[in-house]
Amino acid sequence: MLLELSAQNIALCDKSQIDFTRGLSCITGETGAGKSLTLDALSLTLGGRADPSLIKDGQDKAEAAALFSINDEMKQRLKELDLSAENEDELILRRVISRDGRNKAYVNGHLSTITMLKELAAALVSIHGQHASYKLLQSSYQLSLIDSYGGHTALLEKLRSQYLVYQKLRTNLNELSEAQKAGALRYKTLRYEKELLSKLNLKQGDYEALVERFDKSMHAQKLMDSVALAQACLDSDEHNVIEILSQRMSDLEKCAQYDARLKDIAAIFAEALQSLESARQELAALNDSLTVEDPTELNERLSQCHDLARRFGVEPRELYALQERVENELSEFLSLRERIEAAAAEVKAVRAEYEKTALELSKVRQEAAGKLSSEVTRLIQSLAMPDGRFEIKLWSEEGVKPRLQGRDETAFLFSANLGHELKDLASAASGGELSRLALALEAVTASAKSTPTIIFDEVDTGISGRTASAVGQLLQRLSQRVQVITVTHLPQVAACADTQYLAQKSVKGSEVTSTICRLDREGRIEELSRMMGGAVVTDATREGARMLLEQSAAAASDVSSDAAESA
């Protein structure tokens, strides 16, 4: 609820602060005294238009700030936005406007955007006035009002969940379809690339092995000659190194009896002979395995590798990876048809579930709309519109894609006079009628859906007498559930208030200023007397004011008792 509103240099106000209470608060005062100052200041804090004409003459800037107590949902929202106040139970919205257009918005002292200010304010305050019942004209708000009144929360959440799943699946299907379109353009190219790469059919490491084989083939003769010469040294009949060394070792072993040192040297010869024998065996095995490849064929295959690598702009050793990518892309494309069919079937199934829930929601909305129309019509006929009719038109759009709120469209229709056809609110209702209609709607739906604070600006325009008392009692009934603030010129309405404020204009020299103050009981009697009797306040009007307060207090007590019994 709204706890405090402060304003500086707005309209005729130098500096003002108003502390608000629970229940019904009424702001009264003579015409031109500044009753609308509260709405002007509050509208600024809620993200309203920064009109430089609001700035007091002679000042360069104006400022307004509103302090709210908030619920757990708003606390969580502020935490998520990192905008919590030091006292997390409170929220301060502040706005500064300048003649030069440099306007600023603040949330709990943090510089903010107007968009953020409006988003937060929408959950805090609803303003219904001569020109401010905008939400009532918005189709989305009208639909949410019907859903809240009808208690469709669970069904609506089910529909929204199905819608989100549908959107996700639909997006996936669209992406697959786009991929198929793009793949179709590349399909022939991919097949041709695969054909070229498949002729080589390289695997990882094949190119490096091919280079090695080519180098080997280019030096094959030299290799074979080297092996042959080495074998000849170790294995020929003449000049056989192994045989010669064996003989010399034998000689040394025979002479070792004369010189023991020859025994160690002979051992070295034996070790060398063992190594040479191993080398001879290895050379023999190598010679048996030696094959000579034609370097021409290998060179041709290498040339093919280099040509393809240049064609595709890759290194020759990367051709195998390119082939894998091409084959994978082809496989992916060829699998798209089955995947699209499966995705389409899934979308169709979820769509069917959505349509089923949407149809169910449409039926209960029709029922709720009928009941709401009847209740509101009954109420507005007691508010100086005896021939007033209110009707909610609800219809389904079958030819459009699924939507978050369902298939339904709505229009609030109204007629104030007998014999006049029902028309859309925007064209059929005057400002005062729209305010009273808003009051009736709020009174009927307050237990289901409402902001914590509702403001009515001269909701009583064009009424008097018993109707005025009915409006006051209706406001009092509404204030049992939410905080209600209204600007009024009728004593019957003001008398129903839990708290009354007086707007006054004063002249200091050549300067005119406006102030708003809270009235005590005697102050209320004086103000109600003025409202009842005009400029002349008499003992009779004061007595009438006292009786009006007592009667309103008794009516308010009955309202509270009814509310307690309902609870």
RAFEN-V147966 format. One record per helix or strand of 3 or more residues. SS is the DSSP state (A for helix, B for strand). FROM is the first residue (numbers start at 1). LEN is the number of residues. If there is no record, write none. Layout:
SS|FROM|LEN ; SS|FROM|LEN
//
This chain:
B|2|9 ; B|13|7 ; B|24|5 ; A|37|9 ; A|52|3 ; B|61|9 ; A|72|9 ; B|90|9 ; B|104|4 ; B|110|3 ; A|114|8 ; B|125|4 ; A|134|4 ; A|139|12 ; A|153|48 ; A|206|13 ; A|220|16 ; A|241|15 ; A|261|29 ; A|295|18 ; A|316|65 ; B|389|8 ; B|408|8 ; A|425|4 ; A|431|15 ; B|453|5 ; A|465|14 ; B|483|5 ; A|491|4 ; B|499|10 ; B|511|8 ; A|521|13 ; A|539|28
//
